[in-house]
Every structure is written in structure tokens, then in C-alpha cells.
Amino acid sequence: MKPQTYPRRKNTLTFEHDQYQRYTCLQGLLETVFVSEETGSLVSVLDVGSGPEQITKHFLDDRFRIRRADVGEFDQPDILRLVRGEPIPAADDEFDVVMALEVLEHIPSGQREFFVSECVRVAKQVAVFSTPFRHPEVERAEEKICEVFQLYTKQEHPFLSEHKQFGLVDPADIHAAVGRCNRECFESDNCRLDYWLAGQMIDNLLHTVAYGQNARAEILKQFNLRAPLRTEGAVHYRKFYTIPTTDKTTE
């Protein structure tokens, strides 16, 4: 089983493993679509569900101009405010790229198709989604992490509890939603499930032991260097969905 590789930037190796996996995959996808030698122009990106942090900019080069968007402003006026269940407040084809990493699983299943169609509408060249997908092994792995997190913190996991509430995403539903937008969807695996589970366990543990944070950066660096982003034949934690939209103007 040959692992799929992408360029790895030294300044991102200390990111939490799950973040590192998905944003490095995004980096590889966009750098393939927007080859630097073929275009000198800037690429506008709408980062939907960005949260208060600016993670995306650490993985993309200066050609990509990123506008963050979220349902919360987080006291940051530059974030485009979204309202759940309502259209994205942007014009058709306004951004070259619309990305929504780990967003769909936090949306009620009945609203996901509308969300996908809105991202496709706003994207001029490509829309990119990532999400953990509905699979018995993925669900069991998340349950294990929830149990460990609750054991250590006496609280529910802030993100995985919503996965259970809304249900993980069925890939067939994404393809159907994209098809109803008259677009083609390319699916790829990301983050081997066994590595995801190990990474989450390590991160939980490091938050509970003395000096764990001091060791965290070096441990994550070594883990991220060695963990493949995708391995053929293995069960993975998430899927990426890439939807080209460049031919919309011909319809």
C-alpha cells in the first residue's frame, strides 16, 4: 500500500495531527489546481466555517487571498457573518475557491444539500469540502475519543458530540447534492483512521500530564512527518470532495 504524499512545510508540522492532515491535503489540492507557474494572479478564497483562528493561511502561499466566513464573528469584524439555513451573503462566482473543511457534519442533515449548493454557487473555479464520513469503524473511533475526553475532562467533546447529534455524512448524499447542481464531484480519502485515533489519544493524554504541552510540539512534529495523508486500501477518517465549477459560465 503506497501512501499518498504532499509537500510538507516545516512551519506547519507542530499543528494538531487532525488539522495538519486536512489542511495539508487542501494545500496539495489547491496547488495542483492553481499551478504557480501557470498563473501570476491572486486567488480569492472563501474559508467557510473558519472559526476564530487563521489556520488556512499557514498552509497556503501568498497567492491565495483568504476571506474567513462563519456563523460567529468572534469579535473579529473581518469575518463574513453567515446565518444558519440562509444563503451565503456573496454574489455568484465571487470567489475563485470556496472551501468548507469539517463543516457539513455540524449541519443538520436536512440543510446540507442547500449548504453545498450555496458553496458551489459562490465558487468561480472550485469548491472543496472535507468531512468525516458515515462508516461503522469511524463511528466507533469517535465514540472511543468521546469516552476518553469525558474521562479526562468530565465534559462532552465540543465537536464530536455534534457529529453524533447530526449524524456523520453519507458520501452518496454529497454526490447526489452535487449532481443536482449539475456539477461533477471528485472524492478522495484523507487521514488513515488508525493514525487519527492514535493522534487524538496522544493529544488528549498530553493535555493531562505535567509538562505535556512542553513535549507536544516535538511529538506532533515527528508524528506528522511519519503519518501518511492517504494509504490505498486502508480505512480513513474523512473524505475530501472537490467540485470544479469553471464551466458555469458556459451553461
BANUDO-275383 format. One record per atom (N, C-alpha, C): residue number from 1; atom name; x, y, z. Coordinates in steps of 0.1 Angstrom, whole numbers. Layout:
<atoms>
 seq atom  east north    up
 NUM   CA     X     Y     Z
...
</atoms>
This chain:
<atoms>
 seq atom  east north    up
   1    N     8   -12     0
   1   CA     0     0     0
   1    C     9    12     0
   2    N     9    20   -11
   2   CA    18    31   -12
   2    C    11    44    -7
   3    N    16    51     3
   3   CA    10    63     8
   3    C    10    74    -2
   4    N     0    82    -2
   4   CA     0    95   -10
   4    C     7   106    -2
   5    N    15   113    -9
   5   CA    23   123    -2
   5    C    20   137    -8
   6    N    21   147     0
   6   CA    20   161    -4
   6    C    32   169     1
   7    N    35   180    -4
   7   CA    46   188     2
   7    C    43   192    16
   8    N    53   190    25
   8   CA    51   193    39
   8    C    60   205    43
   9    N    53   215    49
   9   CA    60   227    53
   9    C    64   226    67
  10    N    77   229    70
  10   CA    82   228    83
  10    C    75   236    93
  11    N    70   248    89
  11   CA    63   256    99
  11    C    49   252   103
  12    N    44   241    97
  12   CA    31   236   100
  12    C    32   222   107
  13    N    43   217   109
  13   CA    44   203   114
  13    C    40   202   129
  14    N    39   213   136
  14   CA    35   212   150
  14    C    20   214   152
  15    N    13   215   141
  15   CA    -2   216   142
  15    C    -7   203   147
  16    N   -18   204   154
  16   CA   -25   192   159
  16    C   -27   183   147
  17    N   -26   169   149
  17   CA   -25   160   138
  17    C   -37   161   128
  18    N   -49   161   134
  18   CA   -61   161   125
  18    C   -61   174   117
  19    N   -57   185   122
  19   CA   -57   198   115
  19    C   -46   197   104
  20    N   -34   192   108
  20   CA   -23   190    98
  20    C   -27   182    86
  21    N   -34   171    89
  21   CA   -38   162    78
  21    C   -47   169    68
  22    N   -58   175    73
  22   CA   -68   181    64
  22    C   -62   193    57
  23    N   -55   202    63
  23   CA   -50   214    57
  23    C   -38   211    47
  24    N   -31   201    50
  24   CA   -20   197    41
  24    C   -26   191    28
  25    N   -37   184    30
  25   CA   -44   178    18
  25    C   -50   190    10
  26    N   -56   200    17
  26   CA   -62   211    10
  26    C   -50   219     2
  27    N   -39   220     8
  27   CA   -28   227     2
  27    C   -24   219   -11
  28    N   -23   206   -10
  28   CA   -20   198   -22
  28    C   -30   200   -33
  29    N   -43   200   -30
  29   CA   -53   201   -39
  29    C   -53   215   -47
  30    N   -52   225   -39
  30   CA   -52   239   -45
  30    C   -39   242   -52
  31    N   -28   237   -48
  31   CA   -16   239   -55
  31    C   -15   231   -68
  32    N   -23   221   -69
  32   CA   -25   213   -81
  32    C   -34   221   -91
  33    N   -44   226   -86
  33   CA   -54   234   -94
  33    C   -48   247   -99
  34    N   -41   254   -90
  34   CA   -36   267   -93
  34    C   -20   266   -93
  35    N   -15   260  -104
  35   CA    -1   258  -105
  35    C     6   272  -106
  36    N    16   275   -98
  36   CA    22   288   -97
  36    C    28   293  -110
  37    N    33   283  -118
  37   CA    40   287  -130
  37    C    30   291  -141
  38    N    17   287  -139
  38   CA     7   290  -149
  38    C    -1   302  -146
  39    N     0   307  -135
  39   CA    -8   319  -131
  39    C     0   328  -122
  40    N     0   341  -125
  40   CA     6   350  -116
  40    C    -4   358  -108
  41    N   -17   355  -111
  41   CA   -27   363  -105
  41    C   -31   358   -91
  42    N   -37   366   -83
  42   CA   -41   362   -70
  42    C   -53   353   -70
  43    N   -55   345   -61
  43   CA   -66   335   -60
  43    C   -74   339   -48
  44    N   -87   342   -50
  44   CA   -95   346   -38
  44    C  -102   333   -33
  45    N  -102   332   -19
  45   CA  -106   320   -12
  45    C  -116   324    -2
  46    N  -128   318    -1
  46   CA  -138   320     9
  46    C  -136   307    18
  47    N  -132   310    31
  47   CA  -130   299    40
  47    C  -142   298    49
  48    N  -152   289    46
  48   CA  -165   288    52
  48    C  -163   280    65
  49    N  -168   285    76
  49   CA  -166   277    89
  49    C  -152   278    94
  50    N  -146   290    92
  50   CA  -132   292    95
  50    C  -129   292   110
  51    N  -139   296   118
  51   CA  -137   298   132
  51    C  -128   310   135
  52    N  -124   313   147
  52   CA  -117   325   151
  52    C  -102   324   147
  53    N   -97   313   144
  53   CA   -83   311   141
  53    C   -81   314   126
  54    N   -68   315   122
  54   CA   -65   317   108
  54    C   -56   306   104
  55    N   -61   294   105
  55   CA   -53   282   102
  55    C   -49   281    87
  56    N   -59   284    78
  56   CA   -57   282    64
  56    C   -45   289    59
  57    N   -42   302    63
  57   CA   -31   310    58
  57    C   -18   304    61
  58    N   -17   295    71
  58   CA    -4   289    74
  58    C     0   278    63
  59    N   -10   273    56
  59   CA    -8   262    47
  59    C    -8   267    32
  60    N   -13   278    29
  60   CA   -14   283    15
  60    C    -4   295    14
  61    N     2   296     2
  61   CA    11   307    -1
  61    C     4   320    -3
  62    N    12   330    -6
  62   CA     7   344    -6
  62    C    -2   346   -19
  63    N    -2   337   -28
  63   CA   -11   339   -40
  63    C   -26   338   -35
  64    N   -29   331   -24
  64   CA   -42   329   -20
  64    C   -46   339   -10
  65    N   -56   347   -14
  65   CA   -62   358    -5
  65    C   -74   352     2
  66    N   -74   351    15
  66   CA   -84   343    22
  66    C   -94   352    29
  67    N  -106   350    27
  67   CA  -117   357    34
  67    C  -124   347    43
  68    N  -124   349    56
  68   CA  -130   339    65
  68    C  -145   342    66
  69    N  -153   331    68
  69   CA  -167   333    70
  69    C  -172   323    80
  70    N  -181   327    89
  70   CA  -186   318   100
  70    C  -199   324   105
  71    N  -206   315   113
  71   CA  -218   319   119
  71    C  -216   328   131
  72    N  -204   328   136
  72   CA  -200   337   147
  72    C  -189   347   142
  73    N  -189   359   148
  73   CA  -180   369   144
  73    C  -167   368   153
  74    N  -168   362   165
  74   CA  -157   361   174
  74    C  -150   374   176
  75    N  -158   385   176
  75   CA  -152   398   179
  75    C  -141   402   168
  76    N  -143   396   156
  76   CA  -134   399   145
  76    C  -142   404   133
  77    N  -142   417   131
  77   CA  -151   423   121
  77    C  -148   419   107
  78    N  -136   413   104
  78   CA  -132   409    90
  78    C  -138   396    87
  79    N  -145   389    96
  79   CA  -151   376    93
  79    C  -165   379    87
  80    N  -168   373    75
  80   CA  -181   374    69
  80    C  -191   366    77
  81    N  -201   373    81
  81   CA  -211   367    90
  81    C  -221   358    82
  82    N  -222   346    86
  82   CA  -232   337    80
  82    C  -244   334    90
  83    N  -255   331    84
  83   CA  -267   328    92
  83    C  -271   314    88
  84    N  -273   305    98
  84   CA  -276   291    95
  84    C  -289   290    87
  85    N  -288   282    76
  85   CA  -300   280    68
  85    C  -303   291    58
  86    N  -295   301    58
  86   CA  -297   312    48
  86    C  -286   313    38
  87    N  -288   319    26
  87   CA  -278   319    16
  87    C  -265   326    21
  88    N  -254   322    15
  88   CA  -241   329    18
  88    C  -242   343    12
  89    N  -239   353    20
  89   CA  -241   367    15
  89    C  -229   371     6
  90    N  -229   365    -6
  90   CA  -219   368   -16
  90    C  -226   365   -30
  91    N  -220   372   -40
  91   CA  -225   370   -54
  91    C  -221   357   -60
  92    N  -228   353   -70
  92   CA  -224   341   -78
  92    C  -210   343   -83
  93    N  -202   332   -82
  93   CA  -188   332   -87
  93    C  -179   343   -81
  94    N  -182   347   -69
  94   CA  -175   358   -63
  94    C  -161   354   -59
  95    N  -159   342   -55
  95   CA  -146   337   -50
  95    C  -141   326   -59
  96    N  -128   326   -62
  96   CA  -122   316   -71
  96    C  -124   302   -64
  97    N  -122   302   -51
  97   CA  -123   289   -43
  97    C  -132   291   -31
  98    N  -141   282   -29
  98   CA  -149   281   -17
  98    C  -146   268   -10
  99    N  -141   269     2
  99   CA  -137   257    10
  99    C  -145   257    23
 100    N  -149   244    26
 100   CA  -156   242    39
 100    C  -151   229    45
 101    N  -141   230    53
 101   CA  -134   219    59
 101    C  -141   216    73
 102    N  -146   203    74
 102   CA  -152   199    87
 102    C  -164   208    91
 103    N  -172   211    81
 103   CA  -184   219    84
 103    C  -197   211    83
 104    N  -198   202    72
 104   CA  -210   195    69
 104    C  -216   187    81
 105    N  -207   181    88
 105   CA  -211   172   100
 105    C  -217   180   111
 106    N  -215   194   111
 106   CA  -221   202   121
 106    C  -234   209   116
 107    N  -239   205   105
 107   CA  -251   210    99
 107    C  -262   199   100
 108    N  -274   202   104
 108   CA  -285   192   103
 108    C  -286   186    89
 109    N  -288   173    88
 109   CA  -288   166    75
 109    C  -297   172    65
 110    N  -308   177    70
 110   CA  -318   183    60
 110    C  -313   196    54
 111    N  -303   203    60
 111   CA  -298   215    55
 111    C  -285   214    47
 112    N  -280   202    46
 112   CA  -267   200    40
 112    C  -267   203    25
 113    N  -277   198    18
 113   CA  -278   200     3
 113    C  -278   215     0
 114    N  -286   222     7
 114   CA  -287   237     5
 114    C  -273   243     7
 115    N  -266   239    18
 115   CA  -253   244    20
 115    C  -243   241     9
 116    N  -243   229     4
 116   CA  -234   225    -7
 116    C  -237   234   -19
 117    N  -250   235   -22
 117   CA  -254   243   -34
 117    C  -250   258   -33
 118    N  -250   263   -21
 118   CA  -246   277   -19
 118    C  -231   279   -21
 119    N  -223   269   -16
 119   CA  -209   270   -18
 119    C  -205   268   -33
 120    N  -212   260   -40
 120   CA  -210   258   -54
 120    C  -214   271   -61
 121    N  -225   277   -57
 121   CA  -229   289   -64
 121    C  -219   300   -63
 122    N  -213   302   -51
 122   CA  -203   313   -49
 122    C  -190   310   -55
 123    N  -186   298   -58
 123   CA  -173   294   -63
 123    C  -172   296   -78
 124    N  -162   303   -82
 124   CA  -160   306   -96
 124    C  -152   294  -103
 125    N  -143   288   -95
 125   CA  -134   278  -102
 125    C  -135   264   -95
 126    N  -136   264   -81
 126   CA  -136   251   -75
 126    C  -142   253   -60
 127    N  -150   243   -56
 127   CA  -154   242   -43
 127    C  -148   229   -36
 128    N  -144   230   -24
 128   CA  -138   219   -17
 128    C  -144   217    -3
 129    N  -148   205    -1
 129   CA  -154   201    12
 129    C  -146   190    18
 130    N  -145   189    31
 130   CA  -140   177    38
 130    C  -149   174    50
 131    N  -150   161    53
 131   CA  -159   157    64
 131    C  -156   143    68
 132    N  -156   139    81
 132   CA  -157   125    84
 132    C  -169   119    78
 133    N  -168   106    74
 133   CA  -180   101    67
 133    C  -186    89    75
 134    N  -198    86    72
 134   CA  -206    76    79
 134    C  -200    62    75
 135    N  -194    56    86
 135   CA  -188    43    85
 135    C  -187    37    99
 136    N  -190    24   101
 136   CA  -191    18   114
 136    C  -177    20   122
 137    N  -166    18   115
 137   CA  -153    20   122
 137    C  -151    34   126
 138    N  -154    44   117
 138   CA  -153    58   120
 138    C  -161    62   133
 139    N  -174    57   133
 139   CA  -182    60   144
 139    C  -177    54   157
 140    N  -172    42   156
 140   CA  -166    36   168
 140    C  -154    43   173
 141    N  -146    48   164
 141   CA  -134    55   168
 141    C  -138    68   175
 142    N  -148    75   169
 142   CA  -152    88   176
 142    C  -158    85   190
 143    N  -165    74   191
 143   CA  -170    70   204
 143    C  -159    68   214
 144    N  -148    62   210
 144   CA  -137    60   219
 144    C  -131    73   224
 145    N  -129    82   214
 145   CA  -123    95   218
 145    C  -133   103   227
 146    N  -146   102   225
 146   CA  -155   109   233
 146    C  -154   103   248
 147    N  -153    90   249
 147   CA  -152    84   262
 147    C  -139    89   269
 148    N  -128    89   262
 148   CA  -116    93   268
 148    C  -116   108   272
 149    N  -122   116   263
 149   CA  -123   130   266
 149    C  -131   133   278
 150    N  -142   126   279
 150   CA  -151   128   291
 150    C  -145   123   304
 151    N  -137   112   303
 151   CA  -130   107   314
 151    C  -120   117   320
 152    N  -113   124   311
 152   CA  -102   133   315
 152    C  -108   147   319
 153    N  -119   151   312
 153   CA  -124   165   314
 153    C  -137   166   321
 154    N  -144   154   322
 154   CA  -158   154   328
 154    C  -168   162   320
 155    N  -164   164   307
 155   CA  -173   172   298
 155    C  -175   164   285
 156    N  -185   167   278
 156   CA  -187   162   264
 156    C  -177   168   255
 157    N  -173   160   245
 157   CA  -164   166   235
 157    C  -171   177   227
 158    N  -165   189   226
 158   CA  -173   200   220
 158    C  -176   198   205
 159    N  -168   190   198
 159   CA  -171   189   183
 159    C  -177   175   180
 160    N  -172   165   186
 160   CA  -176   151   183
 160    C  -191   149   188
 161    N  -195   156   198
 161   CA  -209   154   203
 161    C  -218   159   192
 162    N  -215   169   184
 162   CA  -223   174   174
 162    C  -224   164   162
 163    N  -212   157   160
 163   CA  -212   146   150
 163    C  -223   136   153
 164    N  -224   133   165
 164   CA  -234   123   169
 164    C  -248   128   169
 165    N  -250   141   172
 165   CA  -263   148   172
 165    C  -268   148   158
 166    N  -260   153   148
 166   CA  -265   155   135
 166    C  -262   143   125
 167    N  -254   134   130
 167   CA  -250   122   121
 167    C  -239   125   112
 168    N  -230   115   110
 168   CA  -220   117   100
 168    C  -225   117    86
 169    N  -217   122    77
 169   CA  -222   124    63
 169    C  -220   112    54
 170    N  -231   108    47
 170   CA  -230    97    38
 170    C  -225   103    24
 171    N  -214    97    19
 171   CA  -208   102     7
 171    C  -218   102    -5
 172    N  -227    92    -5
 172   CA  -237    92   -16
 172    C  -246   105   -16
 173    N  -249   110    -4
 173   CA  -257   123    -3
 173    C  -249   134    -9
 174    N  -236   135    -7
 174   CA  -228   146   -12
 174    C  -228   145   -28
 175    N  -226   133   -33
 175   CA  -226   132   -47
 175    C  -240   135   -53
 176    N  -250   131   -46
 176   CA  -264   135   -51
 176    C  -266   150   -51
 177    N  -262   156   -40
 177   CA  -264   171   -39
 177    C  -256   178   -50
 178    N  -243   174   -52
 178   CA  -235   180   -63
 178    C  -241   177   -77
 179    N  -246   165   -78
 179   CA  -253   162   -91
 179    C  -265   171   -94
 180    N  -272   174   -84
 180   CA  -284   183   -86
 180    C  -279   197   -89
 181    N  -267   200   -86
 181   CA  -261   213   -90
 181    C  -255   213  -104
 182    N  -257   201  -111
 182   CA  -251   199  -124
 182    C  -236   200  -125
 183    N  -230   195  -114
 183   CA  -216   195  -113
 183    C  -210   181  -111
 184    N  -197   179  -113
 184   CA  -191   166  -111
 184    C  -183   167   -98
 185    N  -183   156   -90
 185   CA  -176   156   -77
 185    C  -165   145   -77
 186    N  -154   149   -73
 186   CA  -142   140   -72
 186    C  -140   138   -57
 187    N  -140   125   -53
 187   CA  -139   121   -39
 187    C  -125   115   -36
 188    N  -119   118   -25
 188   CA  -106   112   -21
 188    C  -106   110    -6
 189    N   -98   100    -2
 189   CA   -97    97    13
 189    C   -86   106    19
 190    N   -87   108    32
 190   CA   -77   116    39
 190    C   -77   111    54
 191    N   -65   110    59
 191   CA   -62   107    73
 191    C   -66    92    77
 192    N   -56    83    76
 192   CA   -59    70    80
 192    C   -65    69    94
 193    N   -76    61    95
 193   CA   -83    61   107
 193    C   -75    56   119
 194    N   -66    47   118
 194   CA   -58    43   129
 194    C   -48    54   134
 195    N   -43    62   124
 195   CA   -35    73   128
 195    C   -43    84   134
 196    N   -55    86   129
 196   CA   -64    96   135
 196    C   -67    93   150
 197    N   -70    80   152
 197   CA   -73    76   166
 197    C   -61    77   175
 198    N   -49    73   170
 198   CA   -37    75   178
 198    C   -34    89   181
 199    N   -36    98   171
 199   CA   -33   112   172
 199    C   -42   119   183
 200    N   -55   115   182
 200   CA   -64   121   192
 200    C   -61   116   206
 201    N   -58   103   207
 201   CA   -54    97   221
 201    C   -42   104   226
 202    N   -32   106   218
 202   CA   -19   113   222
 202    C   -22   127   227
 203    N   -30   134   219
 203   CA   -33   148   222
 203    C   -41   149   235
 204    N   -51   140   237
 204   CA   -58   140   250
 204    C   -49   138   262
 205    N   -40   128   260
 205   CA   -31   125   271
 205    C   -22   137   274
 206    N   -16   143   264
 206   CA    -6   154   266
 206    C   -13   166   274
 207    N   -26   167   273
 207   CA   -33   178   280
 207    C   -35   175   294
 208    N   -32   163   299
 208   CA   -35   159   312
 208    C   -22   156   321
 209    N   -10   155   314
 209   CA     2   152   322
 209    C    10   164   324
 210    N    18   165   335
 210   CA    27   176   337
 210    C    37   177   326
 211    N    39   189   322
 211   CA    48   193   311
 211    C    44   187   298
 212    N    32   182   296
 212   CA    27   176   284
 212    C    28   186   272
 213    N    25   199   275
 213   CA    25   209   265
 213    C    39   212   260
 214    N    49   211   269
 214   CA    63   213   265
 214    C    67   202   255
 215    N    62   190   257
 215   CA    66   179   248
 215    C    58   179   235
 216    N    46   185   235
 216   CA    36   184   225
 216    C    41   187   211
 217    N    48   198   210
 217   CA    53   203   197
 217    C    62   193   190
 218    N    72   188   198
 218   CA    81   178   192
 218    C    74   165   188
 219    N    65   160   197
 219   CA    58   148   194
 219    C    49   149   182
 220    N    42   161   181
 220   CA    34   163   169
 220    C    42   164   156
 221    N    54   170   157
 221   CA    63   172   146
 221    C    67   158   140
 222    N    71   149   149
 222   CA    75   136   145
 222    C    64   128   140
 223    N    52   129   146
 223   CA    40   121   142
 223    C    36   126   128
 224    N    35   139   126
 224   CA    31   144   113
 224    C    41   141   102
 225    N    53   141   105
 225   CA    63   137    95
 225    C    61   123    90
 226    N    57   114    98
 226   CA    56   100    95
 226    C    43    95    91
 227    N    32   102    94
 227   CA    19    97    91
 227    C    15   100    77
 228    N    11    91    69
 228   CA     6    94    55
 228    C    -7   101    55
 229    N   -10   109    45
 229   CA   -22   115    44
 229    C   -33   106    38
 230    N   -29    96    30
 230   CA   -38    86    25
 230    C   -30    74    21
 231    N   -36    62    24
 231   CA   -30    49    21
 231    C   -40    41    14
 232    N   -37    36     2
 232   CA   -46    28    -6
 232    C   -50    15     2
 233    N   -63    13     3
 233   CA   -68     0     9
 233    C   -71     2    24
 234    N   -67    13    30
 234   CA   -69    15    44
 234    C   -82    22    47
 235    N   -88    20    59
 235   CA  -100    28    63
 235    C   -95    42    67
 236    N  -101    52    62
 236   CA   -97    66    65
 236    C  -108    73    74
 237    N  -104    84    80
 237   CA  -113    91    89
 237    C  -123   100    81
 238    N  -117   107    71
 238   CA  -125   117    63
 238    C  -124   115    49
 239    N  -133   122    41
 239   CA  -132   123    27
 239    C  -132   137    23
 240    N  -124   140    12
 240   CA  -125   153     5
 240    C  -133   152    -7
 241    N  -141   162   -10
 241   CA  -149   163   -22
 241    C  -145   176   -29
 242    N  -140   174   -41
 242   CA  -136   185   -49
 242    C  -145   187   -61
 243    N  -151   199   -63
 243   CA  -161   202   -73
 243    C  -156   213   -82
 244    N  -152   210   -94
 244   CA  -148   221  -103
 244    C  -160   228  -108
 245    N  -159   241  -109
 245   CA  -171   249  -113
 245    C  -167   259  -124
 246    N  -156   256  -131
 246   CA  -151   266  -141
 246    C  -159   267  -153
 247    N  -168   257  -156
 247   CA  -176   258  -168
 247    C  -190   264  -166
 248    N  -192   270  -154
 248   CA  -206   275  -151
 248    C  -210   286  -161
 249    N  -200   294  -166
 249   CA  -203   305  -175
 249    C  -208   300  -189
 250    N  -206   287  -192
 250   CA  -210   282  -205
 250    C  -224   276  -205
 251    N  -230   276  -193
 251   CA  -243   269  -192
 251    C  -254   279  -196
</atoms>
